[in-house]
Amino acid sequence: MAQAYFPSAGRTVSSPLPIAETPSAQSTLEKHLKPEDVQEAYVAQKDSLVEAIDSTKGILGDLRGFNKESWVVRYPQFREEKKKDDEVTKRRGGMRRALSFADEPATETEVVFSGKKRQLKRAATIAEEPQDLVEEEASSESEFNILRLDLTLGPHGSANSPASLVSQLEKSSIANLLDERIVSALGHVDKLRLRVEDTSSKVLVTGDLNAGKSTFVNAVLRREVMPVDQQPCTTAFCEVHDAAENDGKEEVHVVKEGVQYDAKDESTFTRVGLDDLEEIVSENENDQQVIKVYLADSRAPVDSLLNNGVVDISLIDAPGLNRDSVKTTALFSRQEEIDVVVFVVSAENHFTLSAKEFLWNASNEKAYIFIVVNKFEGIKNKDKCKRLVLEQVKQLSPRTYEDAEDLVHFVDSAAAQDPAKEQPSFSDLESSLRSFVLVKRAKSKLAPVSNYLLNLLTDVSLLVGANSIVAESELEKAKGDLDRARPVLEKMKNGRDVLEDSLESVEEEGATKASSTTKQVLSTALDRVGEGLPGVEKASVEMPSYPGLLGIWDYAQDVRRALLASLDLAVKLAENEARVITTSGVKKISELEEEHLPEGVERSRRVFMPEAMFSARRNTPKKGKRSSVVVAGGTHGLGIGLAQRPEMLETSFLDLFDVHHQFWVHFGEGKENSEAEEMSPTALSVVSVGLGALTVVGGKTLGVRSLIEGVVRLSEVMHNETARKWAAPVIGAVAIGATAYFILELPSTIPRTIGRRIRSSLVKNEGREDEMFVDAHATRISRETRKVLRLASWDLKERFRAAMDERGKEVKDAEEMERRAKKALDYFLELSSRTGEVKEKVQSAVVF
């Protein structure tokens, strides 16, 4: 209903009805308007408000769905900034507040409220309200009304207070609490819609005990209907209706407990007479009853509230607020179905704590409350009483205070029931109440709904604005993370093949170099040993000195041991070279690590210890077999430890007189397997061959038994005359050759002979080239080098792969955050626009 209404000076209003020149004249005019004159305008406003209710439900439903499926809605908290000197928080740019969140109270963002839509932005936002708003209203814009979560139940700053515990709650937990509040708000909006659609109006008369509620109802009805007593009497909800709603019959319907009342279904109530009402109330004063009272008002519709001819009105006489907590709670719960609250307060007691609590709770929805200050005639200092009451009204309901002339009345209800006395104050109250309920239905019936919707939509705007800031912040963070992580990931992808090729190159180069170096060192060593020299120059192994003819056998053993020990040193030298090569390879891998691994990735903590290479390993013996220690470097019976192997230390006759070698040197067509040295045949060599043949049967060079057997055989030969002719020259030649050989050649020949035999045994092994001494050690050493480099390469590859996976996950998470934040930001901006449009629709729907 487009009523002209002036809650305070300076308000601009529009109305299709005649408007008086002054507010007092306008108020007088409204009191005499006929309800039927404004019913059509009211219906138009009602329909527009229903549309706004449906739009609000749509917004809440969408917000719930988005909260569950796409975004965890954060619950903001606003704190007024501390003032510095004379600086105030409400500046020209808007009202500034510090924004934080319940799940993250330590992080704060400065926001500004500005503009009609009260939107939020960082560092400046939401356009300001008109300047005629009171400061209290502006301050409340940064606080929740309907969607408020009670997160501070304990003393502030307490270690065990909920305020400190809330900071530990998960975002989803707070979002669930918020979802419950939204569900509760949706339920209330559904009831508001039913109330708006309902053509009737429910007027709740409540107040403290003994404030005179029942007396006031009787005065309004001009009949003694409600039980009245000096003791608290009304314990039930007595709803007074026009008898026309009950086929014109005056009677009482006591609603049965636990059923839905239906006037046409007698199974839902018990029918009694009006005279029994007092008895029913007094007998069931401990029960929470609902009683329907149907009365016929004989007064003209222009004077009657019940029989107004336009709208069905019900007066509800409720129990006192401070009777007990159960009935007070029941009264609070019925507010959602009440259109008008008539609050009766005693002029003697003013507003009690329970009255203040009720009015504070009701103010979330009903901005205007009709207040009756009863028993006023008994007050001596009436001006003081009015001043004190109005001051309290100003604090409890600012809108009511603004229109106190029409909404706050000081009367005596008991005196108003005496028809012999005129009560102009009560008549003015009746006129104002009738105008408030019937003529100003937009204010009495639609304004509470409008007020609730505006509070609810303002809460949604706060949620949307705060979460828009969060979405914008996360979008910026996601873009920053992408700008940082995506180039690193692309660089790693492009460098992955290069790294792998480089590692393979380092590995192959190290193994190849170790193999070639080993071959070179050992081949040189074998050549030297074949010449009777130590395998390694400047070796710590010294060749034994020649002890003389009698110690020649031990001399041969010592020479063999010394040459084998020099080969062991050569193998160790090759291994040391391999260690140096491996160390260089590990260093190159470390350089590749620094080159290819991004910053922030932990480098390898492995420490390469070259001395650990080629260490001895103990093989685990199989069941039933004896354990054995494999000498380091040992392969196919070859390796370090040649000088300790019994089979390699065995000395034979061939170590002293290599007949086979001498024969091929002196009588062969060439060299023995291309290894014998070229020598010119001499008499000495012939003698040596003869001497060798002569002693081949002996176990040792100068054995006694061999000498005796030789003499016997020589005597047998001497019986032949031809032999006797050659005996003297041959014996002389042998004697001369043997003497020269033992004195001149033997000390230097033995090392070469032993060396050639050692070299020959190590170079050839049953014709299998893969088991030759040099190749076997080259394979073993290069394999050890490759193993170390491969381990270092594998470690780097794993770190590189893990780092690339981590950067890939960062990019993926950042892209997902960017997508979610962008979607959320677009959604909240669109929802903010929708919320602003609905708020404007609500404000335009109810004009009073």
C-alpha positions in Angstrom: 0.0 0.0 0.0 1.5 3.3 -1.1 1.0 5.2 2.0 2.7 8.6 2.7 4.6 8.1 5.9 7.0 10.5 7.6 9.1 8.7 10.3 11.3 11.8 10.6 11.7 15.2 9.1 13.5 15.4 5.9 12.3 12.2 4.4 11.0 12.3 0.8 8.0 10.1 0.1 5.5 9.5 -2.6 2.0 8.3 -2.4 -1.1 7.9 -4.6 -3.2 9.2 -1.7 -3.8 12.8 -0.7 -0.9 14.1 1.3 -1.3 16.8 3.9 1.1 19.7 4.2 2.5 18.7 7.6 3.3 15.4 9.3 0.8 16.0 12.0 -1.9 16.7 9.4 -0.8 13.7 7.4 -1.1 11.5 10.5 -4.6 12.8 11.2 -5.6 12.2 7.6 -4.3 8.6 7.7 -6.3 7.8 10.8 -9.5 8.7 9.0 -8.7 6.9 5.7 -11.0 4.0 5.0 -9.2 0.7 4.7 -11.0 -0.2 1.5 -9.5 2.9 -0.1 -5.9 1.6 0.3 -6.5 -2.1 -0.1 -5.8 -2.1 -3.9 -2.4 -0.3 -3.4 -1.6 -2.8 -0.6 -2.2 -5.8 -2.9 0.1 -4.3 -5.5 2.9 -3.9 -2.9 2.2 -7.4 -1.5 2.6 -9.0 -5.0 5.9 -7.1 -5.5 7.2 -8.2 -2.1 6.3 -11.8 -2.9 8.4 -11.6 -6.0 11.3 -10.2 -3.9 10.8 -13.1 -1.4 11.1 -15.6 -4.2 14.2 -13.9 -5.6 15.8 -13.9 -2.2 15.1 -17.6 -1.8 16.7 -18.1 -5.2 19.8 -16.2 -4.1 20.1 -18.2 -0.8 19.6 -21.5 -2.6 22.3 -20.6 -5.2 24.6 -19.5 -2.4 24.1 -22.8 -0.6 24.8 -24.8 -3.7 27.9 -22.8 -4.5 29.1 -23.2 -0.9 28.8 -27.0 -1.1 29.9 -27.7 -4.7 32.3 -25.0 -5.8 33.6 -22.8 -3.1 33.9 -22.8 0.7 32.2 -19.6 1.7 34.3 -17.8 4.3 32.7 -16.1 7.3 34.0 -12.5 7.6 34.4 -10.5 10.8 34.8 -6.7 10.8 36.6 -4.7 13.4 36.5 -0.9 13.6 40.0 0.6 13.0 41.7 2.4 15.8 41.4 6.1 15.5 44.6 8.1 15.2 44.5 11.5 16.8 41.4 13.2 15.4 41.1 10.9 12.4 37.7 9.1 12.2 37.0 5.8 10.6 34.1 7.2 8.5 35.8 9.4 6.0 34.7 10.8 2.8 35.7 7.7 0.9 33.4 5.5 3.0 33.3 3.7 6.3 36.6 1.8 6.9 36.8 -1.5 8.7 39.4 -4.2 9.2 38.3 -7.4 7.6 39.4 -10.8 8.9 37.9 -14.3 8.9 36.8 -16.6 11.7 39.1 -19.4 10.5 42.1 -17.0 10.0 41.8 -14.1 12.5 45.4 -13.1 12.3 45.1 -11.9 8.7 43.4 -8.6 8.2 42.5 -6.5 5.1 41.4 -2.9 5.2 38.0 -2.5 3.4 35.8 0.4 2.7 32.0 0.4 2.7 30.6 2.9 0.2 27.6 3.3 -2.0 24.0 2.4 -1.8 24.6 -1.3 -2.3 27.1 -1.4 0.6 29.5 -3.5 -1.4 32.9 -4.4 -0.2 36.3 -3.9 -1.8 39.9 -3.7 -0.8 41.3 -0.2 -0.4 38.1 1.5 -1.4 34.6 0.3 -2.0 31.0 0.1 -1.8 29.2 3.3 -2.5 27.9 5.2 0.5 24.3 5.4 1.7 22.5 8.7 1.6 23.7 11.2 4.2 20.4 11.1 6.1 21.2 7.7 7.5 21.8 7.8 11.3 25.3 6.8 12.4 24.0 3.7 14.2 22.5 2.4 11.0 25.7 3.0 9.1 27.7 1.2 11.7 25.4 -1.8 11.7 26.0 -2.3 8.0 29.3 -3.9 8.9 27.7 -6.5 11.2 25.6 -9.5 10.5 22.0 -9.6 11.6 20.3 -12.8 10.3 23.4 -14.9 9.3 25.3 -14.1 12.4 27.3 -17.0 13.9 27.8 -17.2 17.6 31.6 -17.8 17.7 32.5 -15.9 20.8 30.9 -17.7 23.7 33.7 -17.4 26.2 35.5 -14.4 27.7 37.5 -12.6 25.1 41.2 -13.3 25.2 40.7 -16.5 27.3 42.9 -19.4 26.2 40.0 -21.7 26.3 37.5 -19.3 24.9 35.6 -20.2 21.7 37.2 -17.1 20.1 40.6 -18.7 20.4 39.2 -22.1 19.4 37.5 -20.8 16.3 40.8 -19.9 14.7 41.6 -23.6 14.8 38.4 -24.6 13.0 38.6 -25.7 9.5 37.1 -23.5 6.8 34.6 -26.3 5.9 33.4 -26.5 9.6 32.6 -22.8 9.6 31.0 -23.1 6.1 28.8 -25.9 7.5 27.7 -23.6 10.4 27.0 -20.9 7.9 25.0 -23.3 5.8 22.8 -24.1 8.8 22.1 -20.5 9.3 21.1 -20.1 5.6 18.8 -23.1 5.9 17.2 -21.5 9.0 16.8 -18.2 7.1 15.2 -20.1 4.1 12.7 -21.7 6.5 11.9 -18.3 7.9 11.5 -16.8 4.5 9.0 -19.5 3.6 7.0 -18.5 6.6 7.2 -14.9 5.7 5.8 -15.7 2.3 2.9 -17.5 3.9 2.3 -14.5 6.1 2.4 -12.0 3.2 0.0 -14.2 1.2 -2.3 -14.5 4.2 -4.9 -11.7 3.9 -5.5 -11.7 7.6 -3.4 -9.9 10.2 -2.3 -11.2 13.6 -1.8 -8.8 16.4 0.3 -10.1 19.3 -0.3 -8.4 22.6 2.5 -9.2 25.0 4.6 -7.7 27.8 5.8 -8.4 31.3 3.7 -10.1 34.0 0.9 -7.9 35.4 1.6 -5.2 32.8 -2.2 -5.2 32.0 -2.2 -7.1 28.7 -5.6 -8.8 29.3 -7.0 -5.5 30.6 -5.8 -3.8 27.4 -7.4 -6.4 25.2 -10.7 -6.1 27.0 -10.5 -2.3 26.6 -10.0 -2.6 22.9 -12.9 -5.1 22.6 -15.1 -3.0 24.9 -16.0 -6.3 26.7 -14.8 -8.2 29.7 -13.6 -11.3 27.8 -10.0 -12.0 29.0 -9.7 -13.2 32.6 -8.3 -10.4 34.7 -6.8 -10.8 38.2 -4.2 -9.2 40.4 -2.2 -12.4 40.1 -0.7 -13.5 36.8 -3.7 -15.0 35.0 -3.1 -15.6 31.3 -1.0 -18.7 30.8 -2.3 -19.6 27.3 -2.3 -18.1 23.9 -5.8 -16.7 23.6 -6.5 -15.7 20.0 -9.6 -13.4 19.6 -11.3 -13.5 16.1 -14.4 -11.9 14.7 -17.4 -14.2 15.1 -18.0 -13.8 11.4 -15.2 -16.3 10.8 -17.3 -18.8 12.9 -20.6 -18.4 11.2 -21.4 -15.6 13.5 -21.3 -17.7 16.7 -19.6 -16.5 19.8 -17.8 -19.4 21.4 -14.4 -20.7 22.5 -12.4 -23.4 20.7 -9.7 -25.1 22.9 -7.2 -26.5 20.4 -6.2 -30.1 21.2 -2.5 -30.6 21.8 -0.4 -31.9 18.9 -3.0 -31.3 16.1 -3.4 -28.7 13.4 -6.4 -26.5 14.2 -9.2 -26.4 11.7 -12.4 -24.5 12.5 -14.4 -26.9 10.3 -13.0 -30.0 11.9 -14.3 -30.5 15.4 -11.8 -33.3 16.1 -9.1 -30.7 16.3 -10.7 -28.7 19.1 -13.1 -28.7 22.1 -16.0 -26.3 21.9 -17.0 -24.4 25.1 -18.9 -21.2 26.0 -17.5 -17.8 26.6 -18.5 -18.0 30.3 -16.2 -21.0 30.7 -13.1 -19.2 29.4 -11.9 -18.0 32.8 -12.3 -21.4 34.3 -10.5 -23.1 31.5 -7.5 -20.7 31.7 -7.3 -21.0 35.5 -7.5 -24.8 35.6 -4.8 -25.2 32.9 -2.4 -22.5 34.0 0.5 -24.9 33.8 -0.3 -26.0 30.2 0.7 -24.2 27.1 -2.7 -24.0 25.5 -3.9 -22.3 22.3 -7.5 -21.0 22.7 -9.5 -19.6 19.8 -12.1 -17.0 21.0 -14.8 -15.8 18.5 -16.5 -12.5 19.4 -19.1 -10.4 17.7 -18.4 -6.7 17.7 -21.6 -4.7 17.3 -19.8 -1.5 16.6 -19.6 0.0 13.2 -16.7 -1.3 11.0 -15.2 2.2 11.0 -14.8 2.0 14.8 -14.2 -1.8 15.3 -10.8 -3.5 14.9 -12.2 -7.0 14.6 -15.3 -6.1 12.5 -13.5 -3.8 10.1 -15.2 -5.0 6.9 -11.9 -5.4 5.0 -9.3 -7.6 6.7 -9.6 -10.5 9.2 -7.9 -9.5 12.4 -6.9 -11.7 15.3 -5.8 -10.4 18.7 -3.5 -12.7 20.5 -3.2 -12.3 24.3 0.1 -14.0 25.2 1.5 -15.1 28.5 3.8 -12.8 30.4 7.5 -12.8 29.3 9.0 -13.3 32.7 6.6 -16.0 33.9 9.0 -18.9 33.0 11.6 -19.6 30.4 9.5 -22.2 28.6 6.6 -19.9 27.9 9.0 -17.0 27.0 10.7 -19.3 24.5 7.4 -20.3 23.0 6.5 -16.7 22.6 9.7 -15.9 20.8 9.1 -18.8 18.4 5.7 -17.4 17.5 7.1 -14.1 16.3 7.6 -15.4 12.8 3.8 -15.7 12.3 3.0 -12.3 13.9 2.3 -9.2 11.8 2.0 -6.6 14.6 3.5 -6.6 18.1 1.6 -4.6 20.7 4.0 -4.4 23.6 2.3 -3.5 26.9 4.7 -2.1 29.5 3.8 -0.9 33.0 4.4 2.7 33.6 5.4 1.8 37.1 8.2 -0.7 36.1 9.2 0.4 32.6 11.2 -2.1 30.5 12.5 -5.1 32.4 15.5 -7.3 31.2 13.1 -9.8 29.7 11.2 -7.0 27.8 14.5 -5.6 26.4 15.6 -9.1 25.3 12.3 -9.6 23.5 12.4 -6.2 21.8 16.0 -6.7 20.7 15.2 -10.0 19.2 12.1 -8.7 17.5 14.0 -5.7 16.0 15.7 -8.0 13.5 12.4 -8.2 11.7 10.0 -5.7 13.0 11.4 -2.2 12.8 8.1 -0.7 14.1 6.5 -1.9 17.4 3.3 -0.6 18.8 4.0 0.3 22.5 1.3 0.7 25.1 2.5 2.3 28.4 -0.3 1.1 30.8 -1.3 2.3 34.2 -0.1 5.8 33.3 -2.9 7.6 35.3 -1.4 6.4 38.6 2.0 8.1 37.9 2.5 11.4 39.6 5.4 12.8 37.6 4.1 12.0 34.1 6.6 14.1 32.2 9.5 12.2 33.8 7.9 8.9 33.1 7.4 9.8 29.4 11.0 11.0 29.1 12.5 7.8 30.7 10.3 5.5 28.7 11.0 7.3 25.4 14.8 7.1 26.1 14.5 3.4 26.5 12.4 3.1 23.3 15.1 5.0 21.4 17.7 2.4 22.4 15.5 -0.6 21.9 13.7 0.4 18.6 15.0 3.5 16.9 12.4 3.4 14.1 9.6 3.2 16.7 11.1 6.2 18.5 11.1 8.2 15.3 7.4 7.7 15.0 6.6 7.8 18.7 3.6 10.0 18.3 1.7 7.2 16.5 3.4 4.2 18.0 4.0 5.0 21.7 0.9 5.7 23.8 0.6 6.4 27.5 -2.9 5.2 28.7 -4.8 3.5 31.5 -6.6 0.5 30.1 -8.7 -0.2 33.2 -10.1 3.3 33.2 -10.9 3.1 29.5 -13.5 0.3 30.2 -15.7 2.7 32.0 -18.2 4.0 29.4 -19.1 6.9 31.7 -15.7 8.5 31.4 -14.1 9.8 28.3 -10.6 8.7 27.7 -9.2 10.7 24.8 -5.7 9.1 25.2 -7.1 5.7 24.7 -9.4 6.8 21.8 -6.3 8.2 20.2 -4.5 4.8 20.8 -7.4 2.9 19.2 -7.4 5.2 16.2 -3.6 4.9 15.8 -3.7 1.1 16.3 -6.5 0.7 13.8 -4.7 2.9 11.3 -1.4 1.0 11.9 -3.0 -2.4 11.4 -5.5 -1.6 8.6 -4.6 1.6 6.8 -0.8 1.3 7.2 -0.7 -2.4 6.4 2.4 -1.9 4.4 4.0 -0.6 7.5 2.5 -3.1 10.0 2.3 -6.3 7.9 4.7 -5.8 5.0 7.4 -3.7 6.7 8.5 -6.4 9.1 8.9 -8.8 6.1 10.7 -6.0 4.2 12.9 -5.3 7.1 13.9 -9.0 7.5 14.6 -9.3 3.8 16.7 -6.2 3.8 18.7 -7.4 6.8 19.1 -10.8 5.2 20.2 -9.4 1.8 22.6 -7.0 3.6 24.1 -10.1 5.3 24.4 -11.8 1.9 26.1 -8.6 0.5 28.6 -8.8 3.3 29.3 -12.4 2.6 29.5 -11.8 -1.1 31.7 -8.8 -0.8 34.1 -10.5 1.7 34.3 -13.6 -0.4 34.8 -11.6 -3.6 37.9 -10.1 -1.9 39.1 -13.6 -1.0 38.5 -14.8 -4.6 40.3 -11.8 -6.0 43.2 -12.4 -3.7 43.4 -16.1 -4.6 43.2 -15.2 -8.3 46.1 -12.8 -7.9 48.0 -15.4 -5.9 47.3 -18.1 -8.5 48.5 -15.9 -11.3 51.6 -15.1 -9.4 52.3 -18.8 -8.8 51.8 -19.5 -12.4 54.1 -16.7 -13.5 56.7 -18.2 -11.2 56.2 -21.9 -11.7 55.2 -22.2 -15.3 58.5 -20.9 -16.8 60.5 -23.2 -14.5 58.4 -26.2 -15.6 58.8 -25.3 -19.3 62.5 -24.9 -18.8 62.7 -28.3 -17.1 60.7 -30.0 -19.8 62.9 -28.5 -22.5 66.1 -29.5 -20.6 65.1 -33.0 -19.6 66.4 -34.6 -22.8 69.6 -32.5 -22.6 70.2 -33.6 -19.0 69.6 -37.3 -19.8 72.0 -37.1 -22.8 74.6 -35.3 -20.7 74.4 -37.9 -18.0 74.7 -40.7 -20.4 77.6 -39.0 -22.0 79.3 -38.5 -18.6 78.7 -42.1 -17.7 79.9 -43.5 -21.0 82.9 -41.2 -21.1 83.9 -42.2 -17.6 83.5 -45.9 -18.2 85.4 -45.8 -21.5 88.2 -43.7 -20.1 88.5 -46.0 -17.1 88.6 -49.0 -19.4 91.3 -47.6 -21.7 93.4 -46.3 -18.9 93.3 -49.7 -17.2 94.3 -51.4 -20.4 97.2 -49.1 -20.9 98.5 -49.4 -17.4 98.2 -53.2 -17.3 99.5 -53.8 -20.8 102.6 -51.8 -20.0 102.9 -53.7 -16.7 102.7 -57.0 -18.5 105.3 -55.9 -21.1 107.7 -54.9 -18.3 107.1 -58.2 -16.4 107.8 -60.1 -19.7 111.2 -58.4 -19.8 111.9 -59.5 -16.2 111.2 -56.0 -14.8 108.7 -54.9 -12.2 105.3 -54.0 -13.7 105.3 -50.5 -12.3 108.2 -48.1 -12.4 109.4 -46.8 -9.1 107.4 -49.5 -7.4 107.8 -50.3 -3.8 108.5 -53.9 -4.8 112.2 -54.7 -5.2 113.6 -57.5 -7.3 115.6 -60.1 -5.2 119.4 -60.3 -5.5 121.0 -63.4 -6.9 122.2 -65.5 -4.0 124.5 -67.8 -6.0 124.2 -71.2 -7.6 123.2 -73.0 -4.4 120.2 -70.7 -3.8 119.0 -70.5 -7.3 115.6 -72.3 -6.6 114.7 -69.9 -3.8 115.8 -67.1 -6.0 113.4 -68.2 -8.7 110.6 -68.3 -6.2 111.4 -64.8 -4.9 111.5 -63.4 -8.5 108.1 -64.9 -9.3 106.6 -63.4 -6.1 108.2 -60.0 -6.8 106.9 -59.9 -10.4 103.4 -61.0 -9.3 103.4 -58.3 -6.5 104.4 -55.7 -9.1 101.3 -56.7 -11.2 99.2 -56.3 -8.1 100.6 -52.8 -7.8 99.8 -52.1 -11.4 96.2 -53.2 -10.8 96.0 -50.9 -7.8 97.4 -48.1 -9.9 94.7 -48.7 -12.5 92.1 -48.6 -9.8 93.5 -45.4 -8.5 93.3 -43.9 -12.0 89.7 -45.1 -12.2 89.0 -43.4 -8.9 90.3 -40.1 -10.3 88.2 -40.5 -13.4 85.1 -41.4 -11.4 85.6 -38.4 -9.1 85.8 -36.1 -12.2 82.6 -37.7 -13.5 80.8 -37.2 -10.2 81.9 -33.6 -10.2 80.5 -33.1 -13.7 77.2 -34.6 -12.5 77.1 -32.1 -9.6 77.7 -29.3 -12.1 74.7 -30.7 -14.2 72.7 -30.7 -11.0 73.3 -27.1 -10.3 72.6 -26.2 -13.9 69.3 -28.1 -14.4 67.7 -28.3 -10.9 65.6 -25.2 -10.1 66.2 -23.0 -7.1 64.6 -24.2 -3.9 65.1 -27.9 -4.6 67.3 -29.6 -2.1 70.6 -30.7 -3.5 71.9 -34.2 -3.1 73.5 -35.0 0.3 75.4 -38.0 -1.0 79.1 -37.8 -0.5 81.3 -39.7 -2.9 84.1 -41.6 -1.2 86.6 -42.8 -3.9 88.3 -45.1 -1.4 85.1 -47.1 -1.1 85.4 -48.3 -4.7 86.8 -51.8 -5.3 86.3 -52.6 -1.7 86.2 -56.3 -0.6 82.8 -57.9 -0.5 81.8 -61.0 1.3 79.6 -63.3 -0.6 76.8 -65.0 1.3 77.4 -68.8 0.9 74.7 -71.0 -0.3 73.4 -73.7 2.0 75.8 -76.6 2.3 78.7 -74.7 0.9 81.6 -73.0 2.7 81.9 -69.3 2.7 84.8 -67.7 0.9 86.2 -64.2 0.7 86.5 -62.9 -2.8 89.6 -60.8 -3.2 88.9 -57.3 -4.4 89.1 -57.1 -8.1 89.1 -60.9 -8.5 87.4 -62.3 -11.6 87.9 -65.8 -13.1 90.8 -66.3 -10.7 92.6 -63.2 -11.7 93.1 -59.9 -9.9 94.7 -58.3 -6.9 96.3 -60.9 -4.8 98.3 -62.7 -7.4 101.3 -62.7 -5.2 99.3 -64.5 -2.5 97.9 -67.3 -4.7 99.7 -70.7 -4.2 99.0 -71.8 -7.8 100.6 -68.6 -9.1 103.7 -69.0 -6.8 104.6 -72.6 -7.9 108.1 -72.7 -9.3 109.1 -75.3 -11.9 112.2 -76.3 -13.9 110.9 -74.2 -16.9 111.3 -71.1 -14.7 115.1 -71.8 -14.8 115.6 -73.4 -18.2 112.9 -72.5 -20.7 114.0 -75.2 -23.2 111.0 -74.7 -25.4 111.6 -71.0 -25.6 115.4 -71.5 -26.4 114.6 -74.1 -29.0 112.3 -71.9 -30.9 114.6 -68.9 -30.5 117.6 -70.7 -31.9 116.2 -73.3 -34.3 112.8 -72.1 -35.1 111.8 -70.2 -38.2 111.0 -67.2 -36.3 109.8 -66.1 -32.9 107.8 -68.1 -30.6 104.3 -66.8 -31.1 105.9 -63.5 -32.1 107.0 -63.0 -28.5 110.6 -64.4 -28.4 113.5 -62.1 -28.9 115.8 -62.5 -31.9 119.1 -64.1 -30.9 122.1 -65.4 -32.9 123.0 -69.1 -32.4 126.2 -69.4 -30.4 128.1 -72.3 -28.9 127.1 -71.2 -25.5 123.4 -71.5 -26.5 124.0 -75.0 -27.9 125.8 -76.0 -24.7 122.9 -74.6 -22.7 120.4 -76.7 -24.8 122.5 -79.8 -24.2 122.8 -79.1 -20.6 119.1 -78.5 -20.4 118.4 -81.8 -22.1 120.9 -83.5 -19.9 119.2 -82.3 -16.7 115.6 -82.5 -17.8 115.2 -85.7 -15.8 116.2 -84.2 -12.5 114.0 -82.7 -10.0 116.5 -79.9 -9.2 119.4 -78.5 -11.2 122.2 -80.1 -9.2 120.5 -83.1 -7.5 122.9 -86.0 -6.3 120.7 -88.7 -7.5 120.5 -87.1 -11.0 124.2 -86.8 -11.1 124.7 -90.5 -10.2 122.1 -91.6 -12.8 123.8 -89.4 -15.4 127.2 -91.0 -14.7 125.7 -94.5 -15.1 124.2 -93.7 -18.4 127.4 -91.9 -19.5 129.4 -95.1 -18.8 127.1 -97.1 -20.9 127.5 -94.7 -23.8 131.3 -94.8 -23.4 131.3 -98.6 -24.3 130.5 -97.5 -27.9 133.8 -96.7 -29.7 132.2 -94.0 -31.9 130.8 -92.4 -28.9 134.2 -92.5 -27.2 135.7 -90.6 -30.1 133.1 -87.8 -29.6 133.0 -87.9 -25.9 135.9 -85.8 -25.2 134.8 -82.8 -27.4 131.2 -83.0 -26.2 132.1 -83.2 -22.6 134.4 -80.3 -23.0 131.8 -78.2 -24.7 129.2 -79.1 -22.1 131.5 -78.3 -19.3 132.5 -75.0 -20.9 128.9 -74.1 -21.7 127.6 -75.0 -18.3 130.2 -73.0 -16.6 129.5 -70.0 -18.7 125.7 -70.3 -18.3 125.8 -70.7 -14.6 128.2 -67.9 -14.1 127.1 -65.4 -16.8 123.5 -66.0 -18.0 121.5 -67.6 -15.3 121.1 -64.7 -12.9 119.6 -62.4 -15.6 117.8 -65.1 -17.5 115.7 -66.4 -14.7 113.7 -63.1 -14.2 113.0 -62.9 -17.9 112.1 -66.5 -18.1 109.7 -66.2 -15.2 108.4 -63.0 -16.5 107.6 -64.5 -19.9 105.9 -67.4 -18.3 103.8 -65.1 -16.1 102.9 -62.9 -19.0 102.0 -65.9 -21.1 99.8 -67.4 -18.4 97.9 -64.1 -18.0 97.6 -63.1 -21.6 96.3 -66.5 -22.7 93.7 -68.6 -20.9 92.5 -71.5 -23.0 92.0 -69.2 -26.0 89.2 -67.1 -24.4 90.0 -63.5 -25.0 87.3 -62.2 -22.7 89.1 -63.8 -19.7 92.5 -62.3 -20.4 94.1 -60.4 -17.6 94.0 -57.0 -19.1 90.5 -57.2 -20.6 89.1 -58.8 -17.4 90.4 -56.0 -15.2 89.4 -53.3 -17.7 85.9 -54.7 -17.7 85.8 -54.9 -13.9 87.1 -51.4 -13.3 85.0 -49.7 -16.0 82.0 -51.5 -14.6 82.7 -50.2 -11.1 83.2 -46.7 -12.5 80.0 -47.0 -14.5 78.1 -48.2 -11.5 79.2 -45.2 -9.4 78.4 -42.7 -12.2 75.1 -44.4 -12.9 74.1 -44.2 -9.2 74.9 -40.5 -9.2 73.1 -40.0 -12.5 70.1 -41.9 -11.2 70.0 -39.8 -8.1 70.0 -36.6 -10.1 67.4 -38.0 -12.5 65.1 -38.8 -9.6 65.6 -35.4 -8.1 65.0 -33.8 -11.4 61.9 -35.9 -12.0 60.6 -35.2 -8.5 61.2 -31.5 -8.9 59.5 -31.5 -12.3 56.5 -33.4 -10.8 56.4 -30.9 -8.0 56.5 -27.9 -10.3 53.9 -29.7 -12.5 51.7 -30.1 -9.4 52.2 -26.5 -8.5 51.2 -25.4 -12.0 48.2 -27.7 -12.0 47.1 -26.5 -8.5 47.6 -22.9 -9.5 45.6 -23.4 -12.7 42.9 -25.1 -10.7 43.0 -22.2 -8.1 42.9 -19.7 -10.9 39.9 -21.4 -12.5 38.0 -21.7 -9.2 38.9 -18.2 -8.1 37.9 -16.7 -11.4 34.6 -18.7 -11.4 34.0 -17.6 -7.8 34.8 -14.0 -8.5 32.5 -13.9 -11.5 29.8 -15.7 -9.5 30.1 -13.3 -6.5 30.0 -10.3 -8.7 26.9 -11.6 -10.5 25.3 -12.5 -7.1 26.2 -9.1 -5.7 24.4 -7.5 -8.7 21.3 -9.7 -8.1 21.3 -9.0 -4.4 21.4 -5.2 -5.1 18.5 -5.5 -7.5 16.4 -7.5 -5.1 17.2 -5.0 -2.3 16.0 -2.2 -4.5 12.9 -4.2 -5.3 12.2 -4.8 -1.6 12.7 -1.1 -0.8 10.4 0.0 -3.7 7.8 -2.7 -2.9 7.0 -1.2 0.5 6.5 2.5 0.5 5.0 4.0 3.6 
